[in-house]
Amino acid sequence: SIFLPRKFSRITLEVTNIKVERVQDISEADAICEGIPNGAYTVNPQISYSHLWDTINGKKYPWESNPWVWVVAFKVER
């Protein structure tokens, strides 16, 4: 809001929940919400998400290390 007044923004996100969990604790629904298209996985969304995770974060924080992550839930206000 320092640089763009709310009335000029196209989208506003309201944070509804924040928690910490291990990356391997992701649910099927959360994996799909993270960008795994429904039906685009061979076994289940978590396995597809683990491959996506390693593609993005694998050099520093591989899936096997099961790092702690912040889980931020939000709702979209227009």
C-alpha positions in Angstrom: 0.0 0.0 0.0 3.0 2.3 0.2 3.5 2.4 -3.6 0.0 1.5 -4.9 -3.2 2.6 -3.2 -5.7 -0.3 -2.8 -8.3 1.4 -5.1 -5.8 1.0 -8.0 -4.9 -2.6 -7.4 -6.5 -5.3 -9.6 -6.5 -8.0 -6.8 -6.3 -8.0 -3.0 -5.3 -11.0 -1.0 -6.5 -11.5 2.6 -4.3 -13.9 4.6 -6.6 -16.2 6.4 -4.2 -18.7 8.0 -0.4 -19.3 8.5 1.2 -22.5 9.7 4.5 -24.4 9.5 4.7 -28.0 8.3 7.1 -30.4 6.6 6.9 -30.2 2.8 6.2 -34.0 2.6 3.0 -33.5 4.6 1.3 -31.8 1.7 -2.2 -33.1 0.9 -3.5 -34.0 -2.5 -5.8 -31.0 -2.5 -2.9 -28.7 -1.5 -0.6 -30.2 -4.2 -3.3 -29.4 -6.8 -3.6 -25.8 -5.4 0.2 -25.4 -5.7 -0.1 -25.9 -9.5 -0.3 -29.6 -10.2 -3.2 -29.8 -12.7 -5.9 -32.3 -11.9 -5.3 -35.4 -14.0 -1.7 -34.4 -15.0 -0.1 -36.8 -12.5 0.6 -40.5 -13.0 0.2 -41.8 -9.5 -1.0 -39.0 -7.2 -0.6 -35.2 -6.9 1.9 -35.5 -4.0 4.4 -37.4 -6.2 4.0 -35.0 -9.1 4.5 -32.1 -6.6 7.7 -33.7 -5.3 9.1 -33.7 -8.8 8.0 -30.0 -9.2 9.6 -29.2 -5.8 12.9 -30.8 -6.8 12.9 -28.9 -10.2 12.6 -25.6 -8.4 14.3 -26.2 -5.0 16.2 -29.5 -5.4 19.8 -28.1 -5.4 19.5 -26.4 -2.0 16.5 -28.1 -0.3 15.7 -31.5 -2.0 12.4 -33.2 -1.3 14.2 -36.0 0.5 15.4 -33.6 3.2 11.8 -32.8 4.0 12.4 -29.1 4.9 10.0 -27.1 7.1 7.9 -24.7 5.0 5.4 -21.9 5.6 1.9 -22.6 4.5 0.0 -19.4 3.9 -3.8 -19.6 3.1 -5.5 -16.6 1.6 -8.7 -15.5 0.0 -9.0 -13.3 -3.1 -10.9 -10.0 -2.8 -11.8 -8.1 -5.9 
